Amino acid sequence: MTSRSHTSLQRIPFTALGVAAGIVAAAALLGACSTPARPGAQPPEGIPAPGEVLGQGTVIQIGDSAPQFCLGPVAESYPPQCSGPEIAGWDWSGVQGAETSDGVTWGGYAVQGTWDGTHFTVTSPPMWLALYDPIRIVDPRREPENAGTSPEQRLLAIQNELATVGALRPLTSWIENGYLFATYVYDDGDIQRHLDTAYGADVVQVRPALRDANP
């Protein structure tokens, strides 16, 4: 996703810009649910991964522009529409399952590579998702015996706030088993710590789209 300093926390992530008016509206929305205290700093832009990572998503290239690795939602049009970080070292001639229509080429792949916080660089041959058999990872927070205690109304309010206000907009988010799960490109713990400070521990669960290939 290369070492970096954790002291400069004022940069704005590439995903979104904050809107001051929205902060007021979101604060009012959360008022009935005990609005959390907010730290004065945001996690840094583009957290890089220390080693290789693995991601699954749609690789898309529009015309002669650089291909992108879509790790979030994909519009179900034809051709599809999505965006993500640029993916370097990509070669359509070396992959299966690619489609092309109206100058757009795309396909779904599991890709291993490096993440410098801005660009993804391929280091191993990608695998077409139709043939990919991922290792099942058990998420303890999704097990019934580990259910969270946050009311759904509060989780919905936080979900709305993260989606519309500030610099930490997730790629996707959903409510399950008493938690709000939020997907970001990559997290080394900074985003999770920030959200724990903002909303309390065991409320928002960060799930990176790029996972360490050798944890």
N, C-alpha and C positions, 0 to 999 in steps of 0.2 A: 503493500500500500503505500541503513542510513540513519543515522542518529540525529536527534534534534533536541532543541531546548524546550522545556515545558514552561518557561517563564514568560514567553510572549503569547498571551492568550487573547489578543484583541482583533485578530484577523477574521474576516468574514468567510465562511465556507463557500465553495463554489456553487452549492445547491440553491441558495436563496439569500435575499436581503431582508433585514428587519423593517417593520413598518410601525412607527411610533403610535399611530392611532390604533392599530390593532392590539398593541400591548394593553391599552386602556380597556378595550372591549373584552379581551381575554381575561383580564384581571377581574372585571365585573362578573364574567361568566363563572369564574372559579370561586367567587366570593362566598357563595353558599356552601362550598365544599372545603372551606379553610384554605385560602390561597397560600401556596408555599412561598417561603422566602427565596429570593433569587440571589445567587452569587453575582458579583460584579463582572466576572469574566466568562467568556465562552471558550470551549476547547479550540485548539488551533485548526486552521484550515488544512485539509488534506493530510491526515495522519499517515505517514509512511509505514510500511511493514518491514520488520527487521530481516525477514527471510522470504522465501517463496510462499505464495498464497494460491488458493484454488477458488475459482468462482464459476457459477453457472448462470447463463443468461443468453441474450440475443446479441449477436454481433451484426451490426448494420453499417452499410456504406452507401452514401447518397452521392451518385456521380463520382467525381474525382476527389471528393473530400476524404479526410482520414477516416478509417473505420472506427466505430465506437462500440464500447462494451456496455450494453444496456443491462443494468443490474436491478432495475426497478420495473414499474409497470410498462406494459407494451400495449399500445392501442390495437384492437383487433380489426384493422383495416387491411386492405390489400393494395399496395404493399403495407406492412405494418409501420407504425410510427413510434419511435422511442429515442431516447438520448442517454448518453453516459460518457464516462471518460474515454479519451482516445486510447486505442489499443495498438501498440507498436509491434512490429515483427509479424503482422498477420498476412497470410498468403492464402487467398481463396482457392488457388489451384491445388493446395495440399489438404483440403477438407472435404468431407462428404456433406450432403444435405443442404447445400446452398441453393437459394432461389433468387431469381432476378426478374423484376418487373418495373417498368417506367423509370429505368435508370437507377433503381435501388436494388442492392444485393444484400441478402440477410440469411441467417440461420441460427439455430440454437445449439450452444456448445458448452462443454465443460472445459475450462482453460486454466492451465497452471502457468504462473509467471511471477513477476515482481511488481510491486506497487510502490511508487515513490511519492505518493500523496496527490499526484496529478495525472500521471500516465500509467497504464498497465502495459507491461512488456512480456510477450510470450516467451517462455523458456522451454516448453515441451509441446509435442504435437497435440493440438486440440482434439477432443472427441465429440462427435455428434451426439447430442443429448438423446436422440432416439435409440442409440446403442449404449448409452452410459448407464452403468449400474453402480450408483453411489453407495458408499458405506453408510448404513443407517446410524444416525447419531441420536441417542436418547437425550431429550431435553428435560431435566428434572422439573423445571418450572411448569411444564405442561402435563405433568402427572397429577391425577386427582388428589393424591395424598399430600401434595405440596401446594395446594391452592392458595392464592393470595387473599388478602382481606380487604382490599380497596373496593368501595362501592362502585358499581358500574357507572353511575352518574358522574363520579369524579374522574374515572378513567376516560369517559367520553369527552369530558371537558379538557383534560390534558391532551388527548389525541387531537382535538380541534385546535388547541393552542399550538402544539408542535407543528401541525400542518399549515398554519396560517400566519404565525407570528415568529419573529426572531430568526436567528441564523442556524438553528439546529433542526431543520426540516428533514424528516426521515424519508427514505426511498419509499417505504411502505410501513404501515402499522396496522395492528389488529388487537382486539381484546379477546383474551382467552384465559380461562381458569383463574380469574381474579387478578390478572396482570394486563398491562398494556405492553405489547411487544412492538419494538421499533427497529427497523432495519436501516443501517447506515453502510456506506461503502466499506469502511474498515475502522476498527476501534482497537486501540491498545490498552483500553481501560479509561482513557480520559473522558470520553463521552458518557460512559456509564457512571463515572464518579460525579460528573457535572449534573446529570439527571437525578442521581441519588441526593445530591445537595439541594437541587431545586424542588424535588417532589417527595423526597423521603426514600429510604431503602425499600427494596422489594415492591416498588410500584411500577416503574418503567423498566423493562428488560431489553437491553440492547442485543441485537443479533446481527453481527457483521455479514454483509453479502460476500465479502472476501474472507475466507478462513485460512489460517495458517496451514500450509501444506504439511509441515512436520512439527506439530504442536509438542 
